[in-house]
Amino acid sequence: MSHRTLPPNAHGAGVPASATTMAPPPRPAAPPPPGSGPLPGSELPRGSEPSSVSEPPPGSEPPSAGEPLSIWPRSAAPLGHDDLAVGGVPLTEIADRFGTPAYVLDEDEVRHRCRAYLRAFPDADVYYAAKAFLCRAMVHWVHEEGLGLDVCSAGELELAVTTGFPPERIVLHGNAKSPADLRAALRLGVGRIVIDSTSEIARLAAAVPAGSRQRVLIRVVPGIAAGGHAKIRTGTDDQKFGLSVADGSAQHAIARVLSQPRLELVGLHCHLGSQITTVKPYLSAVRRLIGLLARIHEQHGVTLPELDLGGGHGIAYRPGEPALDLPSLSTKIRAELAGGCAAAGLPVPRLAVEPGRAIAGSAGVVLYRVLAVKRTGAHTFVAVDGGMSDNPRPALYGVRYAPRLIGRRPSAAPEAVTVVGRHCEAGDVLAADVPLPGDIRPGDLLAVPVAGAYHLSMASGYNLVGRPPVIAVTEGHARLLVRRESLADIQERDIGL
């Protein structure tokens, strides 16, 4: 893959090189078997990947989980004048060339995390959850590393397939798939469609062309509460996703799908939620789903060959926060699955997992420029040139970040400040009560790590502020992946009176 450096563009409005479709590469060699080497956990400490992924400078010590750089991409390295480089590129240089706000994505970190999942889950299907963040380059990287893709709309699906991603390695999700979503999935030939409601069964079956069959999974609600916030817990019966085991909805849907000659039920799916940092909920889900697989076999004489446990694997957003241990997750899930199936007299189904945040999250950094500093009573507000239009997560879930001043050496000790956005909402807060130098001032540059997932993918057009660009970094080169949304882009969508 070429890594040419783009010419400087202080306003971030340049046009990226034309995207070309890619021929599917050979599938990567099988990962080494368990026990042949250390498996990186979701914190992925530096030095654990001996491949071509860039490493920190020789002689530097890997930071512990509580140290400032522990949550940054593995390539993050301090420079003089309190600057920081990611992927070998100074962050101040990126801000100068591409403007702010800007998202920086470490390509090697993404690839490293893809490989970690393939090592941790041999003989399983690993699907990258596109909803975390998707662009054509991300499609390339995920494809080249041997992962499948999990999409939730015709838009995500079309972007992936027109970039060259094999549709048979794509799974389509969604609690309310539109007719256009289903038509696109059937036209493009996606490998799996996850049925989320009974009304979807007849609609999908009627759309499947005569003489063919579409492989489907049933999304099951196992009745397990897990996740970092009530709004991102999806394994309980009081939310919009899936079909409940407790009230019989899942069993009813299974019977209906089995009666449809144009649908081929190949397995069960569940997704418990997001930001799950312990293994226990996944083990509970495996036990309940094995019970359901056994009942399906007993009642219908059908042995389903696949089990998709979704994603939701938690990562640390601030130093010292817990993160899901990937090797432990893999080892315990596979042991629970093997033991449970043996006890039930069932063959072990093929396992699938769907990490999104755990692959993209820590690979991203967002850069903001300070516009104003306001001291009101005991509070200090640091206003930046982005906000909830490019990262609504703090307003939605109360997520906390660890911003860092870069580009100059402060002369004052840290003090607690609140970093706020530029939008007309009191809730437009990016980081509350975080330590930043007491002499912080307009013009300063702030970098916020762990910004690769659910930031730009959830961005809005609030206040008609254009969405930031995405810049990839690797081996000392930076290139534009997604250009900044300009005022012209916004105005072109408005047809007029």
N, C-alpha and C positions, 0 to 999 in steps of 0.2 A: 504493500500500500504506500502510495506517495505521501510525503509529509512536507509539501512545499509551504514556505512561509508567505502569507499574504502581505501586500504592501500596506503601509500604515494607513489607518482610517480613524481619525480622532472621533468621528461621529458614529462609528459603527454601522454605517449605512451602505457599505459595499455589498456587492452581489457575490455569493459563493460560486465556486466552480460548479459547472453543470453536473447534476447527479446522473450517473449512468447505472443501468441495471447490471447486476453482477451474475455471472455464471455460478451456479452452486459449486462451492469447493468440495473436495473430498472430505468426508466426515473425519474429524480428528481421530488419531489412534486412541484406543481405549485407555482410560486413566489407569494408573497403577492400582493393584488390588489393595484393600484395606490392610493396614499394618506395614505397608512398604515404605512409609515415610510420614512425616507429620502432616496432619490436615489442618489448614488454617481455620480458625474460628471466625465468627462474624466481625471480630475486631481486627483480624488479619494483621498481626504485628509485623513490623518491618523485618526483612531478612528471611521470611518463611517461604519465599517463592524463588527457586534458583533458576527460573527461566529468563526470557529476554526482558521481562518487566524491569523497568529502571529501578535502581536501588538508591538509598541515601548515600551521601558522600562516604568514602572509606574512613573508617575509624570512628564514625558516629555510632552512638549506642541507641538501640531501639527504645523508644519511650514506653514507659509503663502506661497502663490504662488510665491512670489519673493525671498524666502529664499533658501539657498544653497541646502538643502535636499528635497525641494518640488518636484523635478523631479526624485528623487530616489525611489526605491521600498519602500513600507510602512514600511517594517521591518528594513530599514537602520538605524543604530545606531552608534554614535561615540564611540570609545574605547580610551584607553590610548595610548600614543606615536603617536597620530594623525592617528591611524588606524580607520577602519570603518568595521562594520559587516553588512552583508546582510543575511537574513534568519538565523541569529544567528551564522554565521560563519565568522571569520575575513578574510577580503580580502587578507591580507598579507599571511595568512596561505594557502589560495587557490593557490596563486601565487607560494609559496614555494613547494607545493605538486604536482601541475599539470603543472607548468611552465607557460611561457607567450609567445605569447599572449594567452589569455583564455577568453572564454565567460562564465559568471555566470548568471544563470537563476533562479529567485525566483519563485518556484512552487506556493507558497501561493498567490503571487501577480497575477499570471496567473489565478488561480482559482477565486480569488476575482473579477477580472475584468469580467470573464465569468458570474459570478453570478449577477454582476451589470447590465449587458446587459439583462439577463433574467428578472430581476426585472423591468427594464426600458421598456422592450418590451414584456409585457404579451400577450398571444394569438398571438404571431408572431413567425416566424422561425428566429433563429440567427445562421448564418453559420460562423465559423471561417475561415478567408481567409488564406489558408495554404501557399500561396506564401510569406507571411511575415516571417515565420519561421516554419519549420516542422521537427520533428524527432519522433521516436516511442513514447517517453514519452509524447510529446506534444499531440499526437493523443490520448493517454490514458486520459490525463487531460481534454481535450476538450470533449471527449466522456462521461467521468464520470460526468462532470458538465452539461450535457444535451444539448450541442450545436451540430449543424450539421457541415459539412465541405465543403468548397469551394476549389476545386482543378483546376489546369490548365494544367495538363499533365498526361500521363499514369504513369510516375514515381511517382508523388505525390499520384495518385490514388492507385497504387499497394502497396505503403508503408502503406497507411491508411488501406486498406482492409486486407492486410496480418497481420496487427497488431490487427485486430478484429473490426474495425470500420464498422458499418452497411452501406452497399453501398446505401441503399434506402434513407439515410440521407446525401448523397453527391451530390453536384452540380458540373458539369464539365463546365469550362469556356475555353476561348481561341479564339483569332482572327484568328488563322491558325492551327486548330486542324489537326494533321496528321491522316492518315488511322489507324495507330497503336493506337492513342489516342481514336478514335471512337470505334475501335474493343474492346479495353480494357473496355471502358465504358459499352458497350452492353453486353460483356461477364460477367462482374462483377455485372451488374444490378444497375447502378447508378440511383438515383431518378430523376434527372433533367439534361438535357443538354441544355446549353444556345447557341442558334444559333446566329452566329456573321456575317455571310455573306450568300448571296443567293446561292453561289456554294456549300455551306455545306448542303443545304436542300436535294438535290437529292442524294448526297453521303451518307448522314446519312440514308435517307429513304431506299436506296438500301441495306444497311447493316443490317437493322432491320430484325430479323428472321420472316418468314411467320407466321401469326397467332398471332403476338404480336404487341404492340404499345409502343413507347418510348415517355415519357413526355418531352416536350421541352418548353423553353421560348425564346422569340425574344429579343435580346439586341438592345435597341432603343437609338439613339443619340438625346437628346432633344434640343440641341443647347444652352447649358448653360455653360459658362466659370467659372470654380471653381477649386481651388487647389493651392498649395503652390508654384508651379513652372510650367512654360510652358510645360515642358517635362512630367508632371504628371497630365495634364488636359485632360480628356477623354470624356467630355460631349459636345464637340464642333465638328463641321463638318470637321475640318481640320486635323484630326488624324485618326489612323488606326482602331479604335475599332467601332463596332456596325453599325447599319443601320439608316440612317437619316430620320427624319420625314419631314424635310423641302423639300427634293427633291423627296419624295415619295418612297424611297427605303424600309423603314420599312413597309409601307402599302403593297407594292408589295410582300415582303417576307411573311407577314402575310397571304395574299391570297394563296400563293403557299403552305405554310405549311398546311393550312386548307384543301387543295385539296389532301394531302398525307394520305392515309388510315393507314399507319404505324406510323404516327407521331400524337401525341396528344398535341395540343397547349394549355397550361394551364395558360400562363400569359406573362407579359412583364417584362423586366429587363432593368435597366440602372445603370451606374456607372459614376459619374461626374468627378472623379479624386481623388487625395490624398492630405492629409494635409489640409482639409477644416475645418475652425475653426468657421464658422457661419452657422446658420440654414437656412438662406434665400435661398440659392441655392437649397436645398432639397425641400423646399416648392414650388419653381418655377417648379421643376421637377415633383412633384406630380400633380400640376395643368395641366401641359402639357400631362402627361401620362393619367390622367383621361379623357382629351379631346380625346385622341387616343382610349381609351377603349370605349368611347361613340360612336365614328365613327365605330369601329369594330362591336359593337352591332347593329348599324343602318344598316350597309352595309351587314353584314354576318349573322345577327341574333344570334350571339354568345356572351355570357357573360363570360369573362375570370375571373377565380377565384383567381388569384395570381398576386402580384405586388412586385417585388424585387428591392429595391432601392440601392443595392450595399453597399459599405463602404466608405472609404476615410476619416474617422473621425480623425480630427487632434489632435495631442498631443503636449505638450511643450517639447522642447529639451534643453532649457536653462531656468533658473529661471526667472519668470516674463513674459514669452512668452504666447500668448493666446492658449487656447485649446477649442475644441468643448464641449459645455455643454450637457452632455448626457440626463439628465432629460428634459431639454428644447427641445432638438431634438425630443425625444419621444412624449412629450405632443403636440407639435405643428404639427408634421407630422400626428399623429393620428387624431387631430382635423381637419386639412386640408383635409385629406383623407375622413373622415366622412362627412364633409360639402360639399365637391366637388361631392362626389358620390350621396348624397341626391339631390343636385341641378340637376344632370344629370339623375336622376332616375335609378341609378345603385346600386346593392348591394355592400357593402364594400368588396374588395378583401382581401385575407389573405396577410399580410405584411411579407416581409423578409428583413433582413439587413445582411451585410457581413463584420463585423469588423475584421481587422487583426492587423495592427499596434497598434490600441487602446487597444488590449489585450496583445500582446507580447512586444511592444516597451519598456514601462517603467519597465517591469519585468527583463530586461537584463542589465548587466554591463560588459564592456570589460576591461581587465587588460593588460597593456603594460609595458615593462621594457625600461627605457631610455638607449639608446646606445651611444649617442653623443650629445654634446651641442656645437653649433657653433655660434659665434657672428660675424656678417658681417655688418660693418657700424652700422646703427641704428637698425638692425634686429637681433633677437636671434632665432635660429632654434633649436628645441628640437626634435631629431630623435629617434624614438622608433622601437621596433622589429616587428611591424606589418605595416599596411598601407592600400593602396587601394586594395590589394588582399583580405583582409578580410572586408573592408568597402569602397566600391567605391562611396558611396553617396555624400561625399563632392565634389569629382571630377565631378560627374554627375549633381548634383543639387545645389551645393554651400551650403550644409547644414552646420550649425554651432553647435558645441557641447561645453560642459563645463567640461573639464577634471579636475581632482583633484589629487594632490599629497597625497599619503597615506604612512604610515609606518614610518615616522620620522617627527620630529618637525623642521620646517625651521628656519633659523636664519636671513633671509633677507626678506624684504618687497616684495610683489608681483610686478611683472613687466610684460609688454605685451610681449608674446612670440608666436611663431608659431610652433605647433606640427606637425611634418612631418613624413611620413613613410619611409620605407627602399627601396622603389622601384625606378627604373630608369625612373622616370617621374617627371618633375618639378611640375606637377599638383598633385603629391601625397602628399596632405596636409590634415591632419585630423582635425585640429582646428587652425584657423588663428586668431592672435591677441587676445589671451586669457591670463588672469592673472594667472601666476604661480610664486612661490617663486624665487627671484633673485639668490638664491644659488642652483638652480636645477642642478643636476649632473648625469653622467652616473651611472647606478645601481639603480636609483630611480624608484619607482613604481607609475604609473599613472592609475587611474580608470576613465572610461568614462561612465556615466549613459545613459539611454535611448538607449540601444544598442541591444534590443531584436528583432527588426524587420528590415528586409532588409539589414542586415549586412552579416551574414554568409550565408543566402539564396542567396545572390548575389556574393558570394566570387568566385574568379578566381584562376587559377594556374600560375599567372604572376610571372616570374623569378623562377618558380618551387619552390615557397615557400609554404609549406604545410598549409592546412587550420587548424585553431585553434580548440581545443576541446570545448565541451559544458559541463558545470558542473552545476547540479541542487543543490540548497540549500533549506533546510526547517528544522525548529525546531532544529537548531544547527548541522545538518548533511549535508555533501556534498557527492555527488555521480556523477560519470562520466556518461553522457548520450551519448555523441558522442566523440570518441577518436580523438586525434590529427592525422592528415594525415601525415604519415611518408615519408621519402625518399624512403623507400622500396615500399610503396603504389604507389608512382609516377613512379618509375622505372618499376614496374610490368606491367603497362599499355603500356609501350614502347616495341613493339614486337622485334625491332631490324632490322638489314639490311637483 
